[in-house]
Amino acid sequence: MDINSVFASQKFSAAKEILKPAPDTDLPDQVINKVQSFADTLKATEETAISAMTGKADNAALVQAIAQTELAVETVVTVRDKVVQAYQEILRMPI
């Protein structure tokens, strides 16, 4: 199996999990949970990078952590773009 297809499959699975709504929580709670998950991903990647620099983690773990962070950042940027787009649509509405 090609490494690009494996990487794409991992990103798709992660994105599907991130975007799946929680059934019993309100929107503000979901947003808080997703922001906390994003912060946790960044913190884990930072810890893995530090471990890799000190020789305590291998390069594969570092690459995987960076890929997870890249996916998280892409997701946050997409959400931000959608929020800005919705805000611009509201501004265009006649009063």
N, C-alpha and C positions, 0 to 999 in steps of 0.2 A: 504494500500500500504506500502510496506517495505521501511524503511528510506534509505537503500542502493540504492534501485531503484530510489527513488526520487532524491537522491544526484547524482547518475549517470546521470539521465535525465537532471538535472541542469547543470552539467559539459559538457554534450554533446551539449546542447543548447548554452552555452557560447562559447565553442570551435568552433561551427559552425559559430557563429557571428564573432568571432575573425579572422577566416581563410577566410571569404568571402571577395574577392577582391573588392576594390572600382573601379567603372567603369571609372571615368573621371580623375584619377590621375596617375602620373608616379610612377615607383618603388621607387625612393628616397623619394617622398612625402608619399607613403604608409608606408615605413619604419619609417619615422619620426613620422607619426601619430600613428603607433603601439607602438613605443617606448614611446611616450607621454602618450598613453593609459595605458601602463604598469606602468609608473611612477605615474599616477593618481590612479591606483588601489593600489599601495603600499602606497601612501599617505593616501588614504581613510581608508585602513586597520589600518594604524598607528593611525589615528585620532579615529577610532572606539575602538582600544585597549586602548588608553588613556582614552576615555570616559567610557569604561567598568571598568577600574581600579579606576576611581573616582566615580563610581556608577551612571553615567549619561546614560549608555547604558546597555541593557540587554545582557545576555549570548548568546541568539540566534543570535543577530546582530553580536556579536563578532565571533561566529562560522561561520556564513555566510561570513563575511569579510575575515576570514582566509582561507576558502575554495576557495573564488575568487582569493586570492593571490596565493594559491597553484596552481590553474589552470594556472594563468599567468606565474608563475615561470616555470612550466612544459612546457608551450608553448615556452618560451624563450630558455629553455635548448634544446628542440627539434630543434628549428631553428638553434641554435648554432651548434648542432651536425651535422645538414645537411650542414651548411656552411663549417665546418671542413672537412667533408667527401668530398664535392665538391673540396675543396682546395687540399686535398690529391690525388684525381683523376687527377687534373691538374698537380700536381708534377710528377705523374707516366707517363704522356704522353711523347712520344719520341719527341725530338726537331727536 
